[in-house]
Amino acid sequence: MPDCDYCGAAFDDETTYLGHLASEHDGELSAIDRRRVDERGGDGDGGVSPTVLVGALAVAGIVVVLGAILAFGGSGPDRTTDGNVTAEGNTVVDIDGEAPDGLETEPLPDRGREDVISVVAEESSRGRDHVSPSQLDYDPSDPPTSGPHDGGGVQGAGFYTAEDLPSSPQVLFGDVVHSLEHGAVVVYYDPEAVTPEARESLQAFADRHTDPFASVVVLPHPGEPTAAYELTAWKHRLYLEGYDARVVRAFVAEYLGRGPERPRR
């Protein structure tokens, strides 16, 4: 059930929600919501726009891959597959070649590349209430992309290790969700899987994007990681098995500075 980030109203389905955004919040929409509203329906009579169709086909492809894995008794791709975007453990995009040097410090495009963004999971809002950390109950293995949070603290830009962070995941998530609301991109890494090259690249992204309402925050995963890297923004998530700076840049370009509280881009 989608909840409106602008007025808090709840809706039974995505179509009704997007219609509400178009009619009630047209002048307030973030770049992400503007694109979603513009793409809905395509011709205005309930048809499917080309972009939505591409996304649907990508999801269908994931289902086909999963079905084939189950049919032949396999367990899916292993955690060491490099250079692949993954969704629920299934490889769906493979970017050829290597990322150019210095990509992390280049100006961002307005949008992320479609082959990456089309497989990003969009999650329902869990609200934006400000509460004390003692009232939070997040699963450490499933970092939140929205929800109740500490209204006073934020997790600032930077590359962090476990020694830098509070011992309580709830205190951490209370600050992290507030940062996401501000427009941060938060990247979680598996401490046992992160490579020196990935660490250097993620540090460069964090050093480049330090605006309090458009920051890159890199954290060790506080629970059992689903993948080697987990990219999150407000209501969006992408698992990445092998590190690729081009994928991270696409995600950052699409969502950085576009949180519901004070959009920067």
Buried (B, 14 or more C-beta within 10 A) or exposed (E): EBBBBBEEEEBEEBEEBBBBBBEEBEEBBBBBBBBBBBBBBBEEEEEBBEBBEBBEEBBEBBEEBBEEBEEEEEEBBEBEBEBBBBBBBBBBBEBEEEBEEEBBEEEBEEEBBBBBBBBBBEBEBBEBEEBEBEEBEBEBEEBBBBBBBBBEBBBBBBBBEEEEBBEBBBBBBBBBBBBBBBBBBBBBBBEEBBEEEBBEBBBBBBBBBEBBBBBBBBBBBBEEBBBBBBBBBBBBBBBBBBBBBBBBBBBBBBBBBBBBEEBBB
